[in-house]
Structures are given as structure tokens and as C-alpha cells.
């Protein structure tokens, strides 16, 4: 039995809470019936846990974002999402929120201020940090609430998100839904703590434990803590104790759970207990309950009828590919004046960042040591004095949290530029890049307006973990854009184009070029369109396709060999300029593709394959490639020089010329 404390809640609110509590239970009962009939394929049940979602959904303001999981149906229903759209989402029908592209609660709705989960446990917590940061920057005095399960707290994302929220004083509520099991793994096999109240103090975060089956306790405590979060702009951690009365999902069953636990928790059923309380207190009658249930049942049946009769989505490859990216037509921006100055590669990047910050007041930069220290390469030096620490933000060592926060900022229509201290370190945030940023627009039309700066490349004796070429890891991921400038003019223009673009852009900047090259470039704001290659030298005998530092190697090799070659600087890798490459290949008939990355599986392989497929009859020789050795990047200079393809380019050039 549950003991309810009404406090000062009026009767109208109590009845509303009951209706909202009943709705997800009745929807679940309908879904389970349909599952047995074979009309739906999968279901994650939240029966027994409804009080948490409903209490939160009713306690927070409608404009405050909630980031739920797949057992939080009550969040969606209490926020007033039309049931027919919800059911169509479950069924993969066109009027669902993802057009059939994702399932269950893997979606968001800006209209309803909800951001759904992805299947990887934990990333949504960093997204909540980003939303909360946007609320803080805009002085909105709103809270953000994000769910995680007890199992999800073992993920590094939990630590990173809580630590970041604490360090930045973010108005976010972390809600741990503790139902006793991570799928089948009991608590004692997940962690040694007895309560999550032991974890909060480690982050200097106020922590509370509540009865997750008591709708009034959830509702009143969330209202109280949300007010604290709004007022103090501080995070809180809440542990809601509950129990999952069905399997992780229906197919998994519950054989691993002792029967006595079901018997004990059945007595704490949140719906039955609250209904009994309202009856005992004389606030509702049996007749009124029957009337409420009948109305909910009718709304469910009507919505299901709509979904059941809705046609399946019709596949259109062009639409599918287009929807990977937020709609955007780049209008090339030219300098307003003829003013120019000599700038090194690093200065061009810094200048681009400064001009981007001036043009976009809602642009935030984040990264380790980027404020007063200016970043490890001093790219951001001086920016904090000009734009303040609110906009030039030092971060803890937490790549996943910062990238996720970038997506959260985008949800609130902010832009962000994130610096990876070294491109190698992006591995710690890989999931956020390839699964959250890259797929958000395709899934639910949420733009990921994020630029990630990637100091990259070898030639600086950085060794295996500070010198890798990582661009090929992301080249395979639809939804991302990748740029890789080779000179100061493009470095500035491509960076500003990336900032303008509402899609996620990885901006690779070669460390060896920072202070080794310079050029006279415009002082004004200008852009270089993403996806346009540049023919930097023209010739008749062969085509060399390269990017980044490899462009300079190609120039040197052609000079030494006295070859007549088109040298194409790709500049953009995703998308890459097929038209410019093809035009040159048709002219020369011989192609060499160069990249600094290790050869196997590199971007040069895709380019070579595309040329062979689309221009085979025009080739006078096989498409040839040069790349670094298929080893890790070594530290000692002699070994690194051998690793890099510089010496081998000359030999390959000769082989191609005389084939």
C-alpha cells in the first residue's frame, strides 16, 4: 500500500493526475493486446512505473524540455501528443514523428519540448546539459529534466554529464529511474552503492530519493526541485525507486526475477493505489471513474483505427538521402572590401572564429583549455577577452558530454564550435558524432548545428595518439559533412561556411600547416562553399587528387618530376566534388590519389573506385593510390618519415607517367 500526502494540491489537479496516470496504463494494455495479435512487433512496457513519467510531465512547465527513455509513455501523453501520431510512430507509419525511420520513443518534438533517446544508454544526458546551457545563456529561468535508468548510470556518459552540469552550474534535473534491473542484471551486479544519494555529493550535486510509485510524492518533489533549479541554476540528482512489472521488452520475459518481488510490488501499483485513495477521500466516484475510462478507451480506439488504416511509407531514395541533412543552400559570401593581410594557416582559423562569433551572437565555442590559455595550439587565444567566458567555454575532459551538449544547444537554436584538443581524442565522443549528430535530422528533423574542429595529422613527432588521420572513420557516416583545408584562404572560408551550415561539420585542420604556410587573404568575412574542389595546378598528362598536407606533397613531387598534372585539392571530403575530378580525368586519362591516412580503407579507396566505375573507358592506366603505411603513427622522426607517403609519391608518379 502507498501512503499519499495531499499537501495543498487542489481537487482539480488530483483528478487531472489520475486521468494522466490512467491514460498510459490503458494504452499499454491495448498495445499488449495488439502484440499478442501480431499487429505490433515490439513493446517496452512501463507498467508499474507510470507515476514517475506522469508526475514529471504534470509538474514541469510545458516549455521545459524533458528527455525520456523508452519506458516513459506518460511523458508523451501528459504533454498532449496526439495519440494517432504516437501510435503511427510505434508502427513506423508516415504520420509518426520519424516517417517510419525509427521506432518507439526514438524521436523528439520541439512543439512538445521532448527529446527522445537513442538506443545507446546515456547520450541523452549530455544533450540535456546543452539544452540547460541554452536556457542559462538566454536567462529563461527554465529547468530541463533528463531520464536515465539504473543500468545507464554505469555508462561514462552519466559521469561526464553530471560533472559538466555541476562545473557549469546548469539548471538540469537528472532522474534515475531505479527499477531494480538493467534488462536482467540486478543492482548488486551493477554497482556497490546502496542508494544514488551516495553519488550526488561526489559531484557537489544535491540528491534526493523518492518513491517512484507515489504520484503525489513525485509531483510535489519535482515541482519543488524544479523551482530550486530555476532559481539557483544548479543541477539536482533524483533517484526514483520503482519496479518493472514486465520484461525489459516483451520477448525477454521475466524468469530471472523472483516471484515474491512481483507480489510485493503489485501491492504498490501506482494506478490502483491512487484510484483507491481518491475513492476513499470522496474526491471521485465509481461512476466518474467508469466515465473517465470510457473516454480514454474511445480516444485510444479512434487513434488506433487511424494508424491501423494508414498506409505504409513509400520508399523514395532521393527523399531518404536528402533528409539525412537539414535543408540548406549555401550562398557564397564574398569579401565586402579589398582589404587583405598576410596570415598564417593558424591565424586564418582564428580570424574565422572571431568573425563567426561576431556574426552569430548565439554561437558558443567549447573545448579543453580554449579560454584564457587559448587552446594547446593557441588558435583561440584572445577570444575570451573579446567574447567572455559565457561564449568561449573551457570544458572538463569529457568529449562525449561536450559533443552531446552541442546537439542540446542546437535544439534551442544555438550554434556551437567544439575543439577536440587533438583529432585522435574524438574517439571518446564517437557515439555522439555518428549516432546523435549525424542521424538527428534524418530521424526527427532536428538540425545538429555543430562544428567540430579536429587538429589532425602527422609530421610533428606526436606519436600514435596525437598524429592519426581520422577523417575516414566519419567519411562512411551519412549526415555528416567533412572539410579539410590545405591553405590559409580555404581555412578561413571553409570554417565560416561550416559555421553557416546548420548540419554537423567536421573541420580538419592539419597541425603541421599551422605555422608553416602563410598567404595574403581577405580581412573581411567570406565563405568557401562546402563540396567544391579547386584545381590548384593545371596540366595535361595526369590528374592528382589530394587534400590537406598531401596537396603540398603533390606540388613538390610534380615540380621534382617536371610533370604536367592537374592537381585537385578536394577541400571537402563529404560531400566531395565528383564533377571536378571527372572533368580532369576525362582530360588526362591517368589518376593518382594521395592521402596522408593509412592506405587500407582510406578515402582514396572510395575515390579510386568511383573513378574506375565512372570513367573506366577513358583511363590509360590503372587508378593509383599513395598513402601512409598500414601501421600506427610512430614517434621517432626517422620512423615517422618512413610512415608518411612523401617519399613514395615520387615513385608512384613515375610509375603512372610511364605505365
C-alpha positions in Angstrom: 0.0 0.0 0.0 1.1 3.6 -0.7 0.5 6.4 1.7 -0.4 9.7 0.0 0.1 13.2 1.3 -2.1 15.6 -0.5 -0.3 18.7 0.9 -2.0 21.7 -0.7 -2.9 20.1 -4.0 -6.4 21.1 -5.2 -9.0 18.5 -6.2 -9.0 19.5 -9.8 -5.2 18.8 -10.0 -5.7 15.4 -8.3 -8.3 14.3 -10.8 -6.1 15.5 -13.6 -3.2 13.5 -12.2 -5.5 10.4 -12.1 -6.6 10.8 -15.7 -3.0 11.3 -16.8 -1.9 8.2 -14.8 -4.7 6.1 -16.3 -4.0 7.0 -19.9 -0.6 5.4 -20.4 -1.8 2.3 -18.5 -4.7 1.8 -20.8 -2.6 2.5 -23.8 -0.2 -0.2 -22.7 -2.9 -2.7 -22.2 -4.1 -2.0 -25.7 -0.6 -2.4 -27.1 0.0 -5.7 -25.3 -3.3 -7.0 -26.7 -2.2 -5.9 -30.2 1.2 -7.5 -29.6 -0.5 -10.9 -28.9 -2.5 -10.4 -32.1 0.7 -9.9 -34.0 -0.3 -6.4 -35.0 2.7 -4.7 -33.5 6.2 -6.2 -33.4 7.8 -5.0 -30.2 6.8 -3.3 -26.9 8.8 -1.9 -24.0 6.5 -1.9 -21.0 6.4 0.7 -18.3 3.5 -0.8 -16.4 4.2 -0.2 -12.7 6.3 2.9 -13.4 3.8 5.3 -14.7 3.7 7.6 -11.7 7.3 8.8 -12.4 6.6 9.9 -16.0 3.2 11.4 -15.3 4.3 13.2 -12.1 7.1 14.8 -14.0 5.1 15.6 -17.1 2.5 17.4 -15.0 4.9 19.1 -12.6 7.2 20.8 -15.1 6.2 23.8 -17.2 5.2 23.0 -20.8 8.1 25.0 -22.2 10.7 23.0 -20.2 12.4 20.2 -22.0 12.1 16.5 -20.9 14.4 13.8 -22.3 12.7 10.5 -21.6 13.6 6.8 -22.2 11.5 4.0 -23.8 9.5 3.2 -20.7 8.2 6.8 -20.2 5.0 6.8 -22.2 3.4 9.1 -19.6 5.8 11.9 -20.6 4.4 11.8 -24.2 0.8 11.5 -23.2 0.9 14.2 -20.4 2.5 16.6 -22.9 -0.6 16.2 -25.1 1.0 14.4 -28.1 -1.9 13.3 -30.4 -2.4 9.6 -29.9 -2.7 8.8 -33.6 0.7 10.3 -34.2 2.1 8.4 -31.3 0.7 5.1 -32.5 1.8 5.7 -36.0 5.3 6.3 -34.6 5.2 2.9 -32.9 4.1 1.3 -36.2 6.6 3.1 -38.4 3.8 4.8 -40.3 4.2 8.1 -42.2 2.4 10.3 -39.7 4.7 9.3 -36.9 7.4 11.6 -35.9 10.2 9.8 -37.8 8.3 8.9 -41.0 8.9 5.2 -40.3 12.7 5.7 -39.9 12.9 4.9 -36.2 10.8 3.1 -33.6 9.0 3.6 -30.3 10.3 6.7 -28.4 13.4 7.3 -30.5 12.2 10.7 -31.6 11.7 14.3 -30.4 9.2 17.0 -30.8 10.1 20.6 -30.4 6.4 21.5 -30.3 6.1 19.4 -27.2 9.5 20.1 -25.8 10.6 16.5 -25.8 13.9 15.0 -27.0 13.8 11.2 -27.2 16.5 8.7 -26.7 18.7 6.7 -29.0 19.4 3.0 -28.2 22.8 3.7 -26.6 22.2 4.3 -23.0 23.4 7.7 -21.6 24.0 10.1 -24.5 20.7 12.0 -23.9 22.1 13.3 -20.5 24.7 15.4 -22.3 22.1 16.7 -24.7 20.1 17.8 -21.6 23.2 19.7 -20.5 23.3 21.5 -23.8 19.6 22.4 -23.6 20.1 23.6 -20.0 23.1 25.7 -21.0 21.0 27.4 -23.7 18.3 28.1 -21.1 21.0 29.6 -18.8 22.5 31.7 -21.5 19.2 33.1 -22.6 18.2 33.8 -18.9 14.9 31.9 -19.3 14.8 30.5 -15.8 13.7 27.1 -17.0 14.7 23.7 -15.9 15.5 20.7 -18.1 14.9 17.1 -16.9 16.6 14.0 -18.3 15.9 10.3 -17.6 18.4 7.5 -17.2 17.9 4.0 -15.9 19.8 2.4 -13.1 21.8 0.4 -15.6 22.6 3.5 -17.7 24.4 5.1 -14.7 27.3 2.7 -15.3 28.0 4.4 -18.6 30.7 7.0 -18.8 28.1 9.4 -20.2 26.4 9.6 -16.7 29.6 10.7 -15.1 30.5 13.2 -17.8 27.0 14.8 -17.9 26.7 15.2 -14.1 30.2 16.5 -13.8 29.7 19.0 -16.6 26.4 20.2 -15.2 28.0 20.7 -11.8 31.0 22.6 -13.1 28.9 24.8 -15.3 26.0 25.3 -12.7 23.4 24.1 -15.3 19.7 24.1 -14.4 19.1 20.4 -15.2 17.4 17.6 -13.2 18.9 14.1 -13.6 16.3 11.5 -12.9 17.5 7.9 -12.3 14.6 5.5 -12.7 15.7 2.7 -10.5 13.6 -0.3 -11.3 15.9 -2.9 -9.9 17.2 -4.4 -13.1 19.3 -3.4 -16.2 17.5 -5.8 -18.5 18.2 -8.9 -16.4 21.2 -7.7 -14.4 20.2 -7.0 -10.7 21.5 -3.9 -8.9 24.2 -5.8 -6.9 25.8 -6.8 -10.1 25.8 -3.2 -11.5 27.2 -1.2 -8.6 28.1 -1.4 -4.9 26.3 1.7 -3.7 23.0 1.2 -1.7 21.5 4.5 -2.9 22.2 7.1 -5.6 22.2 9.6 -2.7 25.8 8.4 -2.3 26.7 9.5 -5.8 25.5 13.1 -5.9 27.9 14.5 -3.3 30.9 13.4 -5.4 29.7 16.0 -8.0 28.6 18.5 -5.4 25.0 17.9 -6.6 22.0 17.9 -4.3 20.5 14.4 -4.3 17.1 13.0 -3.3 15.4 9.6 -3.3 11.7 9.4 -3.9 9.0 6.7 -4.1 8.5 6.4 -7.8 5.2 4.7 -7.4 3.7 7.5 -5.4 2.2 10.0 -7.9 1.8 12.8 -5.3 5.3 12.4 -4.0 6.8 12.5 -7.5 4.6 15.5 -8.5 5.3 17.6 -5.4 9.0 16.8 -5.2 9.6 17.6 -8.9 7.7 20.9 -8.6 9.8 21.8 -5.5 13.2 20.8 -7.1 12.3 22.4 -10.4 11.8 25.7 -8.7 15.1 25.3 -6.9 16.9 24.5 -10.2 15.3 27.5 -11.9 16.1 29.9 -9.0 19.6 28.7 -8.2 20.7 27.5 -11.7 22.1 24.3 -10.1 21.7 20.7 -11.1 20.0 18.1 -8.9 20.0 14.3 -9.0 16.9 12.3 -8.1 16.6 8.6 -7.6 13.0 7.3 -8.2 12.5 3.9 -6.7 10.1 1.7 -8.7 9.8 -1.8 -10.2 9.3 -3.1 -13.8 6.4 -5.4 -13.7 7.1 -6.9 -17.2 10.2 -7.8 -19.1 12.8 -5.4 -20.5 10.7 -5.8 -23.6 8.0 -8.4 -24.0 10.1 -11.0 -25.8 12.7 -11.1 -22.9 10.3 -12.3 -20.3 10.7 -12.1 -16.5 12.0 -15.6 -15.5 15.1 -14.0 -13.9 13.0 -12.0 -11.3 11.9 -13.8 -8.1 8.1 -14.2 -7.9 8.0 -12.7 -4.4 9.1 -9.4 -5.8 6.2 -9.3 -8.2 3.8 -10.0 -5.3 5.3 -7.2 -3.2 5.4 -4.6 -5.9 1.9 -5.5 -7.1 0.6 -4.0 -3.8 2.3 -0.8 -4.7 0.7 -0.4 -8.1 0.7 3.3 -8.8 -2.7 3.4 -10.6 -4.7 1.1 -8.3 -3.4 2.8 -5.2 -4.1 6.3 -6.3 -7.5 5.4 -7.6 -8.3 3.8 -4.2 -7.1 6.9 -2.4 -9.3 9.2 -4.5 -12.3 7.0 -3.8 -11.6 6.8 -0.1 -11.2 10.5 0.2 -14.5 11.1 -1.6 -12.9 13.0 -4.5 -14.2 10.7 -7.2 -17.0 8.1 -7.6 -17.0 4.7 -9.3 -19.4 6.2 -11.9 -16.9 9.0 -12.6 -14.1 6.5 -12.9 -16.0 4.5 -15.4 -16.8 7.6 -17.4 -13.1 8.6 -17.5 -12.0 5.1 -18.6 -14.7 5.1 -21.3 -13.5 8.4 -22.7 -9.9 7.3 -22.7 -10.7 4.0 -24.2 -12.6 5.7 -27.0 -9.7 8.1 -27.7 -7.4 5.1 -27.9 -9.6 3.1 -30.2 -10.1 6.1 -32.5 -6.4 6.8 -32.7 -5.6 3.2 -33.3 -8.1 3.0 -36.1 -6.4 5.9 -37.8 -3.0 4.2 -37.5 -4.3 0.8 -38.5 -5.8 2.2 -41.7 -2.8 4.4 -42.5 -0.8 3.1 -45.4 2.8 2.0 -45.0 5.5 4.5 -46.0 6.5 4.5 -49.7 10.3 4.5 -50.2 11.8 7.2 -52.3 15.6 7.0 -52.4 16.1 10.7 -53.3 14.0 11.8 -50.3 15.7 9.4 -48.0 19.1 10.8 -49.0 18.0 14.4 -48.9 16.6 14.1 -45.4 19.9 13.0 -44.0 20.7 16.7 -43.9 18.8 19.8 -42.8 17.8 21.8 -45.9 20.4 24.4 -46.7 21.5 26.2 -49.8 24.9 27.8 -49.4 25.1 31.3 -50.9 28.7 32.1 -51.4 29.7 35.1 -49.4 32.4 37.4 -50.9 34.5 39.9 -49.0 32.9 43.3 -48.8 36.2 45.2 -49.4 39.6 44.5 -50.9 41.4 44.8 -47.6 43.7 41.9 -47.0 46.7 40.9 -44.9 49.3 38.2 -44.6 48.0 35.4 -42.4 49.4 32.0 -41.4 47.2 29.0 -41.5 46.6 29.2 -37.8 45.8 33.0 -38.0 43.2 32.3 -40.7 41.4 29.9 -38.5 41.5 32.3 -35.5 40.2 35.1 -37.8 37.4 32.9 -39.0 36.4 32.0 -35.4 36.4 35.7 -34.4 34.2 36.7 -37.4 31.8 33.8 -36.8 31.4 34.9 -33.2 30.7 38.4 -34.3 28.1 37.5 -36.9 26.3 34.9 -34.8 25.5 36.0 -31.2 24.2 32.6 -30.4 27.4 30.8 -31.4 29.2 29.1 -28.5 32.8 27.7 -28.5 33.6 24.8 -26.2 36.8 22.8 -25.6 39.6 22.0 -23.2 41.8 25.0 -22.3 40.3 27.2 -25.1 39.6 30.3 -22.9 42.4 32.1 -21.2 45.1 29.6 -22.3 43.9 29.9 -25.9 43.9 26.2 -26.6 47.0 24.0 -26.8 47.8 25.4 -30.3 46.8 29.0 -29.3 44.1 29.0 -32.1 41.5 30.6 -29.7 44.0 33.0 -28.0 42.4 36.4 -27.3 38.8 35.3 -28.0 37.7 35.0 -24.4 38.7 38.7 -23.7 36.5 39.7 -26.7 33.5 37.4 -26.2 33.5 36.4 -22.5 33.7 33.1 -20.8 30.0 32.5 -21.4 30.7 32.1 -25.1 34.3 30.8 -25.0 33.9 27.9 -22.6 36.6 25.8 -21.0 35.4 22.3 -20.6 36.3 19.3 -18.4 37.9 16.3 -20.1 34.7 15.0 -21.5 34.5 14.7 -25.2 31.2 12.8 -25.3 29.5 15.3 -23.0 30.6 18.3 -25.0 29.6 16.9 -28.3 26.2 15.9 -26.8 25.9 19.4 -25.3 26.4 20.8 -28.8 23.3 19.0 -30.0 21.4 20.2 -27.0 22.4 23.8 -27.9 21.2 23.2 -31.4 17.8 22.0 -30.1 17.5 25.6 -28.7 18.7 27.2 -31.9 22.2 27.9 -30.8 25.3 27.2 -32.9 28.5 25.7 -31.5 32.1 25.1 -32.4 33.8 22.4 -30.4 37.5 21.9 -30.3 38.9 18.5 -30.0 42.3 19.1 -28.5 43.6 16.5 -31.0 41.5 14.8 -33.6 42.6 11.5 -32.0 40.6 12.3 -28.9 37.3 12.3 -30.8 37.1 8.6 -30.2 35.9 9.4 -26.7 32.9 11.1 -28.2 32.5 8.8 -31.3 28.9 7.7 -30.4 27.7 11.3 -30.1 29.1 12.1 -33.5 28.0 9.2 -35.6 24.7 8.3 -33.9 23.4 11.6 -32.4 24.7 14.4 -34.5 24.7 12.5 -37.8 21.2 11.0 -37.5 19.2 13.6 -35.7 17.8 15.3 -38.8 17.0 12.1 -40.6 15.2 10.7 -37.6 13.1 13.7 -36.4 14.1 16.7 -38.4 16.3 18.2 -35.7 19.3 20.1 -37.1 22.6 19.4 -35.4 24.2 22.9 -35.9 27.6 21.8 -34.6 31.1 22.3 -36.0 33.9 20.1 -34.5 37.4 21.4 -35.0 39.8 18.5 -35.5 43.6 19.3 -35.2 44.9 16.4 -37.2 47.9 14.8 -38.9 51.4 13.6 -38.5 54.8 15.2 -39.1 55.1 16.8 -35.7 56.5 13.7 -33.8 53.3 13.3 -31.9 53.3 9.5 -31.9 50.4 7.1 -32.1 47.8 9.1 -30.2 48.4 12.7 -31.4 49.0 12.2 -35.1 46.3 10.0 -36.6 44.3 10.8 -39.7 40.8 10.1 -38.5 38.7 11.5 -41.4 37.9 8.1 -42.9 36.2 7.0 -39.8 33.5 9.6 -40.4 33.5 9.6 -44.2 31.4 6.5 -44.1 28.7 8.2 -42.0 25.7 9.8 -43.8 24.5 13.0 -42.1 28.0 14.4 -41.5 29.9 16.9 -43.6 33.7 16.9 -43.7 36.0 19.7 -44.8 39.8 19.7 -44.8 41.6 22.9 -46.0 45.2 23.0 -47.2 45.9 26.7 -47.2 45.0 29.9 -45.2 42.4 31.2 -47.7 40.4 28.0 -47.6 41.0 27.5 -43.8 39.1 30.7 -43.1 36.5 30.4 -45.8 35.6 26.8 -45.1 35.4 27.4 -41.4 32.9 30.2 -41.9 31.0 28.1 -44.4 30.9 25.3 -41.8 29.6 27.7 -39.1 26.9 29.0 -41.5 25.7 25.4 -42.3 23.1 24.0 -39.9 24.4 20.5 -40.4 27.2 18.8 -38.3 30.6 19.6 -39.9 33.9 18.0 -39.0 36.6 20.6 -39.7 40.0 19.0 -40.1 43.0 21.4 -39.6 46.5 20.0 -40.1 48.8 20.8 -37.2 51.9 20.8 -39.4 50.4 23.7 -41.5 49.6 25.9 -38.6 52.8 28.0 -38.7 54.5 26.6 -41.8 52.5 28.4 -44.5 51.0 31.8 -45.0 49.2 33.8 -47.6 47.6 37.2 -48.4 43.9 36.7 -47.7 40.9 38.9 -47.2 40.3 40.5 -43.9 36.6 40.5 -44.3 34.0 37.7 -43.8 33.8 35.3 -46.7 33.0 31.7 -47.4 34.3 28.8 -49.5 31.4 26.6 -50.4 31.4 23.1 -49.0 31.6 20.4 -51.7 33.6 22.4 -54.2 37.1 21.2 -55.1 39.8 23.5 -56.5 42.3 22.8 -59.4 45.4 24.4 -57.9 47.7 23.5 -60.8 46.8 22.6 -64.4 48.5 20.0 -66.7 47.7 17.6 -69.5 49.4 14.3 -68.6 47.8 13.2 -65.4 45.4 14.1 -62.5 46.4 14.1 -58.9 43.6 14.2 -56.3 44.7 15.2 -52.8 43.6 17.1 -49.7 45.3 18.7 -46.7 49.0 18.5 -46.4 49.1 16.0 -49.3 48.3 18.9 -51.7 51.7 20.4 -50.8 53.4 17.0 -51.2 51.8 16.6 -54.6 53.0 20.1 -55.7 56.6 19.2 -54.7 56.5 15.8 -56.4 55.2 17.3 -59.7 57.9 20.0 -59.5 60.7 17.5 -59.0 59.4 15.2 -61.7 58.7 18.2 -64.1 55.3 16.5 -64.7 52.3 18.2 -66.4 49.5 17.5 -64.0 46.1 18.7 -62.8 46.4 18.9 -59.0 43.0 18.9 -57.5 42.6 20.0 -53.9 39.4 18.3 -52.7 38.9 20.8 -49.8 35.7 19.0 -48.9 35.6 15.2 -48.3 31.9 14.8 -47.6 30.5 15.7 -50.0 33.4 15.5 -52.4 33.4 17.2 -55.8 32.9 14.3 -58.3 32.3 16.7 -61.2 35.6 18.5 -61.0 37.5 15.2 -60.6 35.7 13.6 -63.5 36.4 16.5 -65.8 40.1 16.3 -65.1 40.2 12.5 -65.5 38.5 12.7 -68.9 41.2 15.2 -70.0 44.3 13.3 -68.7 43.3 9.6 -68.5 45.7 9.0 -65.7 45.0 9.4 -62.0 46.9 9.3 -58.7 45.0 9.8 -55.4 47.1 10.8 -52.4 46.1 10.9 -48.7 48.1 11.0 -45.5 45.9 8.4 -43.9 47.0 4.8 -43.8 46.2 3.3 -47.2 43.8 0.4 -46.4 40.2 1.6 -46.2 41.2 5.3 -46.7 39.2 7.9 -48.6 41.4 7.4 -51.6 40.0 3.9 -52.0 36.4 5.3 -52.5 37.7 8.0 -54.9 39.7 5.4 -56.9 36.7 3.0 -57.0 34.3 5.8 -58.2 36.7 6.9 -60.9 37.2 3.3 -62.1 33.4 2.8 -62.2 32.5 6.0 -63.9 35.5 6.7 -66.2 37.0 3.3 -66.9 36.9 3.6 -70.7 38.8 6.9 -70.6 41.6 5.6 -68.4 45.1 5.0 -69.9 46.4 3.4 -66.7 45.0 1.9 -63.5 43.9 4.4 -60.9 46.8 4.5 -58.5 47.0 5.5 -54.8 49.6 6.5 -52.3 49.0 6.6 -48.5 50.8 6.1 -45.3 51.9 2.7 -44.1 49.3 0.4 -42.5 50.7 0.9 -39.1 50.1 3.2 -36.1 51.9 6.6 -36.4 55.4 6.2 -34.9 57.1 8.8 -32.7 60.7 8.9 -33.8 61.3 11.2 -36.7 63.0 8.6 -38.9 60.2 6.2 -38.3 57.5 8.8 -38.9 59.2 9.9 -42.1 59.1 6.3 -43.3 55.4 6.0 -42.3 54.3 9.0 -44.3 53.9 8.7 -48.1 56.0 11.7 -49.1 59.0 9.6 -50.5 56.7 7.1 -52.2 54.7 9.8 -54.1 57.6 10.4 -56.4 58.0 6.7 -57.3 54.2 6.3 -57.8 54.2 9.4 -60.0 56.9 7.9 -62.3 55.1 4.6 -62.4 51.9 6.3 -63.5 53.6 8.5 -66.1 55.3 5.6 -67.8 52.7 3.0 -67.5 
